[in-house]
Amino acid sequence: MFGSTLYAYRLGGQAGLVDEVFVQRIYDVGTLPEHPVIVDCGANIGIATFFFVHTYPGCRVVAFEPDSDAYEMLQ
């Protein structure tokens, strides 16, 4: 995706998230200001974060994830 490889520690739910975020585009909010700040609370492994960075060039994403396993993948 976008020339990158996404890794997950559990494939089960991640495929559904990829579908929601990239196919259904549930986080596509349309046009944003030139340099928006997007807060991703509960970022999991970063699928939505990845979407924001590639959909809204110039944005700054602040991502939070409390689960240590997911946070490791997010990094």
C-alpha positions as CSV (number, residue, x, y, z in Angstrom):
1,M,0.0,0.0,0.0
2,F,1.5,3.3,-1.1
3,G,4.7,1.4,-1.7
4,S,4.9,0.2,1.9
5,T,4.3,-3.0,3.7
6,L,2.0,-3.2,6.8
7,Y,2.8,-5.6,9.5
8,A,0.4,-6.9,12.2
9,Y,0.8,-9.1,15.2
10,R,-2.7,-10.6,14.7
11,L,-4.1,-10.7,11.2
12,G,-7.8,-11.4,12.2
13,G,-9.1,-7.9,12.9
14,Q,-6.5,-6.0,10.9
15,A,-7.8,-7.1,7.5
16,G,-11.2,-5.6,8.4
17,L,-9.6,-2.4,9.6
18,V,-7.7,-2.1,6.3
19,D,-10.9,-2.6,4.4
20,E,-12.7,0.1,6.5
21,V,-9.9,2.6,6.3
22,F,-8.7,2.2,2.7
23,V,-11.6,0.7,0.8
24,Q,-14.6,2.2,2.6
25,R,-12.6,5.3,3.5
26,I,-14.4,5.8,6.8
27,Y,-11.8,8.4,7.9
28,D,-11.9,10.5,4.8
29,V,-13.3,13.8,6.0
30,G,-12.8,15.7,2.7
31,T,-10.7,18.8,2.4
32,L,-8.7,19.9,5.4
33,P,-6.5,23.0,6.0
34,E,-3.1,23.0,4.5
35,H,-1.2,21.7,7.6
36,P,-3.9,20.0,9.8
37,V,-3.1,18.4,13.2
38,I,-4.9,15.0,13.4
39,V,-5.1,13.2,16.8
40,D,-5.5,9.4,16.5
41,C,-6.6,8.2,19.9
42,G,-6.4,4.4,20.1
43,A,-4.1,4.2,17.1
44,N,-3.7,0.4,17.4
45,I,-0.9,-0.6,14.9
46,G,-1.3,2.6,12.9
47,I,-3.5,1.7,10.0
48,A,-5.6,5.0,10.3
49,T,-2.4,6.9,11.1
50,F,-0.9,5.6,7.8
51,F,-4.1,6.6,6.0
52,F,-4.0,10.2,7.4
53,V,-0.3,10.7,6.5
54,H,-0.9,9.6,2.9
55,T,-4.3,11.2,2.4
56,Y,-3.5,14.6,3.9
57,P,0.0,15.5,2.9
58,G,1.6,18.1,5.2
59,C,-0.5,16.9,8.2
60,R,0.9,16.2,11.6
61,V,-0.5,13.1,13.3
62,V,-0.4,12.7,17.0
63,A,-1.1,9.0,17.8
64,F,-1.8,7.4,21.1
65,E,-2.0,3.7,21.9
66,P,-2.1,2.2,25.4
67,D,-1.7,-1.5,24.4
68,S,2.0,-2.3,24.6
69,D,1.9,-4.9,21.8
70,A,0.0,-2.6,19.4
71,Y,2.2,0.3,20.4
72,E,5.3,-1.6,19.4
73,M,3.9,-2.2,16.0
74,L,2.8,1.4,15.7
75,Q,6.3,2.6,16.2
